[in-house]
Amino acid sequence: MPKISEATVAEHRARQLRTLLDAARALVAEEGIEALSLAELARRVGLSRPSLYEYFRSKDDLVAAIVEAELPRWASLVEEALQGPGDLEGKVGAYIRVQLGVMTDGRHAAAVALAEHALAEPALERIRTGHAQLLRPLVAALEEAGVPGAELRAELIQGMVDAAARLAQRAPGDAEAIVAATLAQATRGLRQGP
């Protein structure tokens, strides 16, 4: 039986999984998405590839696990941000700011980049399911304000956020202008009439 470093096998596996995910994020941050492979991750953490397969069946499985590990913290940041403002424009602005902040910070940048990587459908579905958590607070705010097609509008706002994040990564000094333009575009589309 392999040597474990925690009180129980479950605790050992949980710690080992955290170590693997941290090493994978660091690998992507340091060397780019192309460098991420199960062989390289195994080498980096000193595990055999068969041992690594106990945690991830494929690179897609690893990518989905990295993104899934970030989603609960990310979702709680979104929920917390939307609790503050009372009006719809304030809630949309809070959503845009927190999403852009998370998507461009170092901790989540690897997960964002990996989620955009070409993945097989099962891994993409896992990520889409988790990503829906991020939209729920925005959908609720839109519904509460009586905005028609709240789910569609939330997806469209998220599309603007995705585009804004790519712009902010290319031009970090323009972050505030990008946030302001995204907010203006999102809220202008929410108003009825001209």
matplotlib code that plots the C-alpha trace (Angstrom):
import matplotlib.pyplot as plt

x = [0.0, 1.3, 2.5, 0.0, 0.8, -2.5, -4.7, -6.9, -6.7, -9.5, -7.6, -4.4, -6.2, -7.8, -4.4, -2.8, -5.5, -5.0, -1.2, -1.8, -4.2, -1.9, 1.1, -1.0, -2.1, 1.5, 2.6, 0.1, 1.0, 4.7, 4.8, 1.4, -1.4, 0.6, 3.0, 0.2, 0.2, -0.2, 3.4, 4.7, 2.5, 3.6, 7.2, 6.7, 5.1, 7.2, 4.4, 4.4, 1.9, -0.1, -0.5, -1.6, -4.3, -5.9, -6.9, -7.3, -8.1, -7.0, -5.7, -9.4, -10.3, -7.4, -8.5, -12.1, -10.9, -8.8, -11.8, -14.2, -11.9, -12.0, -15.8, -17.2, -14.9, -15.6, -19.4, -19.3, -17.4, -20.1, -23.0, -21.4, -20.7, -24.4, -25.7, -24.4, -26.0, -29.7, -30.4, -30.0, -27.2, -25.3, -25.8, -24.7, -21.7, -20.8, -21.1, -18.9, -16.2, -16.0, -16.0, -13.2, -11.3, -11.4, -10.8, -7.6, -6.1, -3.2, -5.1, -7.9, -6.1, -5.0, -8.5, -9.9, -7.3, -7.8, -11.6, -11.1, -8.9, -10.2, -11.7, -13.8, -17.5, -17.7, -15.1, -16.8, -20.2, -18.6, -17.3, -20.6, -22.5, -20.2, -20.2, -24.0, -23.4, -21.7, -24.7, -27.4, -27.0, -27.1, -30.1, -31.9, -31.1, -32.4, -35.6, -36.1, -35.9, -38.4, -35.9, -37.4, -35.3, -33.2, -31.2, -30.4, -29.4, -27.2, -25.4, -25.0, -23.5, -21.2, -20.1, -19.2, -17.3, -15.4, -14.4, -13.5, -11.3, -9.4, -8.9, -7.9, -5.3, -3.8, -4.0, -4.0, -3.5, -6.9, -8.9, -11.1, -12.0, -12.8, -15.0, -16.8, -17.4, -18.6, -21.0, -22.3, -22.9, -24.6, -26.9, -27.8, -29.1, -31.2, -33.2, -36.3, -36.6, -33.8]
y = [0.0, 3.4, 5.7, 8.4, 11.7, 12.4, 10.8, 9.1, 8.0, 10.5, 13.4, 12.3, 12.1, 15.5, 17.1, 15.3, 16.6, 20.2, 19.8, 18.5, 21.3, 24.0, 22.5, 22.4, 26.1, 27.1, 25.1, 27.0, 30.3, 29.8, 28.0, 28.4, 26.1, 24.1, 22.9, 21.3, 17.5, 14.7, 13.6, 17.1, 17.4, 14.0, 15.0, 18.3, 16.8, 13.6, 11.1, 8.3, 8.7, 5.6, 7.3, 10.5, 8.6, 7.8, 11.5, 12.4, 10.1, 12.7, 16.2, 17.3, 15.8, 17.8, 21.0, 20.5, 19.8, 23.0, 25.1, 23.3, 23.9, 27.7, 28.0, 27.8, 30.7, 32.6, 32.1, 33.4, 36.5, 37.2, 36.6, 38.9, 41.6, 41.7, 41.9, 45.5, 47.7, 48.3, 49.3, 47.2, 49.3, 49.0, 45.2, 44.8, 47.1, 45.0, 41.8, 43.2, 44.5, 41.3, 39.1, 41.1, 41.2, 37.5, 36.8, 38.9, 38.1, 35.6, 33.0, 32.5, 33.4, 29.8, 28.5, 31.2, 30.3, 26.6, 26.9, 28.6, 25.7, 23.2, 20.4, 17.3, 17.6, 15.9, 18.3, 21.3, 20.2, 20.0, 23.5, 24.8, 23.4, 25.0, 28.3, 28.5, 29.1, 32.4, 33.6, 32.8, 36.0, 38.1, 36.3, 36.8, 40.6, 40.9, 39.0, 41.0, 44.2, 42.9, 42.6, 40.4, 37.3, 37.5, 34.3, 35.4, 38.9, 37.5, 35.3, 38.4, 40.4, 37.5, 37.6, 41.2, 40.4, 37.7, 40.1, 42.8, 40.4, 39.6, 43.4, 44.0, 41.3, 42.9, 46.4, 46.2, 50.0, 50.5, 48.3, 51.1, 52.4, 48.9, 48.3, 51.7, 50.9, 47.4, 48.7, 51.4, 48.8, 46.3, 48.8, 50.6, 47.3, 46.8, 50.0, 49.9, 52.5, 54.6]
z = [0.0, -0.9, 1.9, 2.8, 4.4, 6.1, 8.8, 6.3, 2.7, 1.7, 3.3, 1.5, -1.8, -1.3, -0.4, -3.4, -5.7, -4.5, -5.0, -8.6, -9.4, -8.0, -10.0, -13.2, -12.7, -12.1, -15.2, -17.4, -15.8, -16.4, -19.7, -21.4, -22.2, -24.7, -21.9, -19.9, -20.3, -17.9, -18.5, -17.6, -14.6, -13.3, -13.8, -12.0, -8.9, -8.9, -9.5, -12.0, -14.8, -13.7, -10.3, -12.0, -13.9, -10.6, -10.5, -14.2, -17.1, -19.7, -20.2, -20.8, -17.4, -15.8, -17.5, -16.4, -12.8, -12.7, -13.9, -11.6, -8.6, -9.2, -9.8, -6.2, -5.0, -8.2, -7.8, -4.2, -5.3, -8.0, -5.5, -2.9, -5.4, -6.6, -3.1, -2.6, -5.3, -5.1, -8.7, -11.9, -13.4, -10.2, -10.1, -13.8, -13.1, -10.0, -12.1, -14.9, -12.4, -10.4, -13.5, -15.1, -11.9, -11.5, -15.2, -15.2, -11.8, -11.6, -9.7, -12.2, -15.4, -16.0, -15.5, -17.9, -20.5, -20.1, -20.4, -23.8, -25.0, -27.4, -25.3, -25.9, -25.3, -21.9, -20.4, -22.1, -20.6, -17.1, -17.5, -18.9, -16.0, -13.5, -15.4, -15.1, -11.4, -12.3, -14.3, -11.7, -9.6, -12.7, -14.1, -10.8, -10.8, -14.4, -13.6, -10.4, -12.5, -15.0, -17.9, -20.6, -21.6, -18.5, -19.2, -22.8, -21.6, -18.9, -21.5, -23.8, -20.9, -20.1, -23.8, -23.4, -20.2, -22.1, -24.8, -22.3, -20.4, -23.6, -24.2, -20.6, -20.8, -23.9, -22.5, -18.6, -18.3, -20.0, -17.5, -16.1, -19.6, -20.7, -17.6, -18.3, -21.9, -21.1, -18.5, -20.8, -23.6, -21.3, -19.6, -22.8, -24.1, -21.0, -21.4, -23.4, -26.1, -27.6]

ax = plt.figure().add_subplot(projection="3d")
ax.plot(x, y, z, "-o")
ax.set_aspect("equal")
plt.show()
